[in-house]
Amino acid sequence: MGTYITLLNFTEQGARTIKDTVKRYEIAAKAGQEYGVKFKTVHWTLGQYDLVCEIEAKDEAGLAAFTLAMASQGNVRFQTLRAFSADEMKGFIAKMPG
């Protein structure tokens, strides 16, 4: 399972229906299971992004299908970053020459 940080912004439609944001998250979390995607954390934030989520995905194809399905509903725009744990970084560093 890969870990991803997802940065989300409300679209104009999403902002108009802001009262439904928690309900939409709950629906998305349930739908994610069908794609092999699990929300580890979700935070509504102030500043440049409206939400920040940490998610795990079985594979990138499932993650891509999930984010496309969620984006197609028109409430949020996504930026997704692959994240690595300290142990994963140790493994990468061990493979470096010298």
C-alpha positions as CSV (number, residue, x, y, z in Angstrom):
1,M,0.0,0.0,0.0
2,G,1.3,3.4,-0.9
3,T,0.7,6.5,1.2
4,Y,-0.4,9.8,-0.4
5,I,-1.0,13.3,0.8
6,T,-3.9,14.9,-1.0
7,L,-4.4,18.6,-1.0
8,L,-7.9,19.7,-1.9
9,N,-9.6,22.9,-2.8
10,F,-13.4,23.5,-3.0
11,T,-14.7,24.4,-6.4
12,E,-17.3,27.1,-6.6
13,Q,-20.0,24.4,-6.5
14,G,-18.3,22.8,-3.4
15,A,-18.2,26.2,-1.6
16,R,-21.9,26.8,-2.3
17,T,-22.7,23.5,-0.7
18,I,-20.2,23.7,2.1
19,K,-22.7,22.5,4.7
20,D,-22.5,19.0,3.0
21,T,-18.7,18.8,3.2
22,V,-18.6,16.3,6.1
23,K,-21.3,14.2,4.5
24,R,-19.4,14.2,1.2
25,Y,-16.2,13.1,3.0
26,E,-18.1,10.2,4.6
27,I,-19.5,9.1,1.3
28,A,-16.0,9.4,-0.3
29,A,-14.4,7.3,2.4
30,K,-16.9,4.6,1.9
31,A,-16.6,4.8,-1.9
32,G,-12.8,4.6,-1.6
33,Q,-13.0,1.1,-0.4
34,E,-14.2,0.0,-3.8
35,Y,-11.0,1.4,-5.3
36,G,-8.6,0.1,-2.6
37,V,-8.3,3.6,-1.1
38,K,-8.4,4.2,2.6
39,F,-8.5,7.6,4.4
40,K,-6.0,7.6,7.3
41,T,-6.7,11.3,8.2
42,V,-8.7,14.2,6.9
43,H,-8.4,17.8,8.1
44,W,-10.3,20.9,7.0
45,T,-7.8,23.7,6.9
46,L,-7.3,27.4,6.7
47,G,-4.9,28.8,4.2
48,Q,-4.1,27.8,0.7
49,Y,-5.9,24.4,0.8
50,D,-9.4,23.6,2.1
51,L,-8.7,20.0,3.1
52,V,-5.6,17.9,3.6
53,C,-5.9,14.1,3.6
54,E,-3.5,11.3,4.2
55,I,-4.7,8.3,2.3
56,E,-3.4,4.8,1.5
57,A,-4.0,3.2,-1.8
58,K,-3.5,-0.4,-2.9
59,D,-2.1,0.8,-6.2
60,E,-1.9,4.0,-8.3
61,A,-4.5,2.9,-10.8
62,G,-7.1,2.6,-8.1
63,L,-6.1,5.9,-6.6
64,A,-6.3,7.6,-10.0
65,A,-9.7,6.1,-10.7
66,F,-10.9,7.2,-7.3
67,T,-9.7,10.8,-7.5
68,L,-11.1,11.1,-11.0
69,A,-14.5,9.8,-9.8
70,M,-14.5,12.2,-6.9
71,A,-13.4,15.2,-9.0
72,S,-16.1,14.4,-11.6
73,Q,-18.7,15.3,-9.0
74,G,-17.5,18.9,-9.2
75,N,-17.0,19.8,-5.5
76,V,-13.2,19.6,-5.2
77,R,-9.9,19.8,-7.1
78,F,-7.1,17.5,-6.1
79,Q,-3.3,17.6,-5.9
80,T,-1.9,14.3,-4.8
81,L,1.7,13.8,-3.5
82,R,3.3,10.4,-3.0
83,A,4.6,10.2,0.6
84,F,7.3,8.0,2.1
85,S,7.9,6.8,5.7
86,A,11.3,7.0,7.4
87,D,11.8,3.3,6.8
88,E,11.1,3.7,3.1
89,M,13.6,6.6,2.9
90,K,16.2,4.4,4.6
91,G,15.7,1.8,1.9
92,F,16.2,4.4,-0.8
93,I,19.3,5.9,0.8
94,A,20.8,2.4,1.2
95,K,20.6,1.9,-2.6
96,M,22.5,5.1,-3.3
97,P,26.1,4.8,-4.4
98,G,29.0,5.7,-2.1
